Amino acid sequence: MGAIFSTNITPSIRYGIGAWSEAEFRQALTEGRRRDGALLWPAMPYSAYSGMSESDLHALWIYFRYGVAPIEHSAPETRLDFPFNWRGVMWIWNQRYLKVPVPIAPVVTPEQKRGYYLVEVLGHCSACHSPRDALQGEVSDHRFSGASVAGWHAPNITADPISGIGDWRDDELMNYLRHGHAPGKGSASGGMAEAVSYSLRWLNDDDLRAMVSYLRLIPAQHDARDRQAAWRYAGNADAPLSASSRAGETLWRSACAICHRDDGAGSMEGRFPTLRHNTTSGANRPDNLVMTILEGTRRQNGQAESVMPAFGHKLNDQQIADLTNYVRTRFGQGDQAQPVSAAFVAQQREGGEKPLLLRALPWLTGGIVVLVILITGGWLWRRTQRARDHQ
């Protein structure tokens, strides 16, 4: 498909948005349309931002105009394969998906209304936590039930007590949103760690409580594969280790135990989190554990920073599969954990399983080519027949 790069949005006249008007800025944020009229790709969540208040839009404009220093160089150019490089196709996408987010449940209190605005509009949480359909729009019937994003799995955050966050206390959710860590529940990595570091940790208590109050309204959606909440698993020290897990144990002791301890208990008040009672090691899906090993994590927690180095360049696919299998057996689901293969790790290295649209693209392209050939051939045949009839 290719790569989409974010653009320079500093007030640089030449490379950024310094020559834009406030109306053009609002148009980009809420309609997905650039200054020159070209349509943006929905990697920029303009469908969620379409619900922003006038005062917030103006405040953002003032900030970018006067509070950000201009950077005088261009961003890398986005390069997408056909047909994704044709911006005109976004007109069709916008007709179906560009709309102000609808509250997932009735919001009555001022706190719930504020929570809706923070979760659905400014935070656009559903953009990561909701599965996508064939056209990469959110599946409305399963919003917030979890989805894969660039190899990571944004988990189910509905009210289900097993698959979702229904059994998390309010203070645990607030702690997770502010610090990216809730003792006995889990720690944020990947995109969620970025959200905490650059955004959520700056919210005040009232806003965090408002977000939690809205999250509590999301109807439960249960995954039948989940036997109990992921954070409840504490591993099994007596479970027999497979050959892969035994190889992973050696890697664990040489690379991981120095921070997470031999028993996986962690250290330094969660900066090196426990792997027992942890949603990453106890989840049915190994995606986030594999991605954390591959890419590491960096998360700002107030004045402190939690850092885990990436091992993707040091360990091969089989070694990461072995290490994952050991962690899931010893500290996660024990002997119930499904084994992870080197092939799965290789897939995660490349950004995870490709969406249906991308998997089907070669067939669709081939079908279009065949269709064009058939139409052209039919047209030439009819033209030849008409020429013969006139002879």
Summary of the structure (lengths in Angstrom):
residues: 391
radius of gyration: 24.5
end to end distance: 50.9
largest distance: 92.6
contacts: 1167
relative contact order: 0.09
helix: 48%
strand: 8%
